[in-house]
Amino acid sequence: MAASFTLTSVRLADRSGLWDLTVTDGYVQAITVAGAYLSPHPQVDGRHRLLVPGFVDIHVHLDKAFQLTSLERAHGSAGSLEQAIESTALLRQSLDLAVIEHNADRALRMMVAGGTVAARVHVEITGASDPAAVGMHLGLAERHPEIVLELTAFAQHGTTSDATIVRRMEQAMSAGCRVVAGCPYADPEPLRHLDQVIDLARSWDAPIDLHLDLSDRPEDLLIEEVAPRIERAGLQGRAAVGHMTTLTALAPERVRELAAVIRGAGIAVVAMPTTDLFLSGRAQDVAPTRGVTRIQELVDAGVSVALASNNHENAFTPVAMPSLTHAGWLASLTNYMSTSARQLALLDAITTVPRSLLTGPVPGIALGDVVGGALFDVESPVDLIRSAARPTDLVSAAHGVTSATTTRAENAHVG
Ligand SMILES: [Zn+2]
């Protein structure tokens, strides 16, 4: 049953003064000057904190979360991208779905506590993956109504070397996945893989999401193969590419050229600063590349850029991300983004941009939204990025206004 309440005396990013937010049956019904309207609902004092719409994590793997301890036990290595893929695949053989679900649930609680209200979740489809994995993710979504999950059918190891993968992806799409996701660099035939996943997206009339160009080597670049295919398939505006760290290995004029291609094809770029930093520069002994894609240049060229958490404590990323504000904080450092305007673009990258990429409605704090937001003890919106702020309270249709600290504490007891 959805909550009805009035959250009083909050500050909002797009207007000055103090405001009351009235929520009826889970929907934002009114936003009024503080004290101007007496609603019949129970009141919760916002204590002059900043209320923002919840964050959207547009790229996350719940089925690989919190694996570091198991990896260490299995002597798995956490080094290059190739080693990460290999050790995770090996570990997968010994983990049953209940353990994966337990860790996924822990990750989801952490994301909720950090103010995330929606996420695009990659469900790994391989020859060895359990067909019940889609159902597991759907079950998680049902148990956590405070966060919307959009599932992808994700071919982690490609599609061309195992004829059953495309069929398994089709099954995943009919079981509830909404997006087709590919990984050309992990496939022995990247271009054939691209064609297969794009065909699949077209036949399901679904958005496409690619792990792409996660390399420091310019010769690995595939975006120029991807863009024309996206245009031919009519998938402009429904395509996202994650990582794109190879752009850091290119000269500025080449980056500008490619940014125009990316924008022209209506492709959004998703940077994942923790993973991208951890996996880049592995082959260089001196002054290793610290590769997070060229966010400033892409934003300046009009490309939609989002930031995402991707992984939490596994072979690809040895740390967790308590709130998406940390992705903005890190991107501000790695990408030399220090002005308010630049840092607010990083806030857009965890709010408005990824919100526009999801297929379904996302909870928010605008009139008519299913309510989904977070309260912060910060002076202004840019401080969310500058201080990697964590919310003090969460606002949801399912639970009303709840303490983020309590949610975090509950999380700590899981696992
Ligand atoms: Zn990923």
Residues whose N, C-alpha, C, O or C-beta is under 5 A from the ligand:
A	BS01	ZN	N310
